[in-house]
Amino acid sequence: MTLPIMHALRRDWPEATIVRVINHRMTEFFESCPYCDQIIPFDREAPKRLSEARKLLRRLQSLKPDIFINLHTPDMDRPLMHY
């Protein structure tokens, strides 16, 4: 699980806004997570469709993040790395 990492991020950067992109099936679990300020649910198959990958990318870019950390496999990264 990535919760220990999320806890460490929150502990070390308490003022940071932490946004978590999650599998839509985990929405209920992460809604009560004290380490996330916002969650963005997604369908794991959606990033394989170019239009959905672009939509997710635009949403992430609109947040103007200082850093992006992938705590899982590179599935999500591949479509987004091209933009």
N, C-alpha and C positions, 0 to 999 in steps of 0.2 A: 504494500500500500504506500501511497505517497503522503499520507497524513503526517508522518514525522518530518518530512521535508517542508510541508506547508507550515507546520508548527514552528520550525526553525526560521523560516522566512518571516513569519509574523513576529517572532520574538526578536530577531535581529533588525528588522525594519518595521517597527510598529506603526509608523506614519504612512507606509506604502499602501497604495490601493492594489489589492491582489484580486485579479480576475482569473477565473479558472474556466477553461473550455473543457467541457465534459461530455461523455456519452449521454445522450438524452435519457437513457434508462437509469442513470444515476442522479437525476435531477433532485428527487425527493431527499436522498441522502445528503447531497451537498448544500441544499437549501438551509440546513441547520449547522453547517460547518462554520465554526468561529474564526477560521483562518482565511476565509474568502469574503471579499466585500461584494463580489458580483460573480455570477456564474453565467456561462453561455452554453446552453445545451446544443448538441448537434447530433445528427444521424451519422453514424460511422461510415455509412455508404455514401453520404452526400459529397464529401470532398473528392470522391472519384469522378463526380460530374463537374466539369469545368465551371459551369454557371454557379453552382453551389460553393465551389472553392473561392471564386471571385467574391461572392456575397459575404462569406466568412472573412475573407481578407479585408474587405472594405470595412466591415464592422470592427475588426481588430485594429486597423489603421486609424479609425476614428477615435479610438481610445488614446492614441498618441503614447504608446508605452515606451518606457525607458529601456525595458529589457523583456525578452520573450524566453521562457524556459520550458522546454519540452521534457516532461517527466515520464514519457512513455515512448513507444516505438515511433519511428519516423513516418508512420502512415500519414499523419496530418501534415507533416512538413513538406512532403514531396510536391503536392499541387501548389502550395503557397510559396515555395521558394522561387518560382518562375515569375513572380510579379513584383 
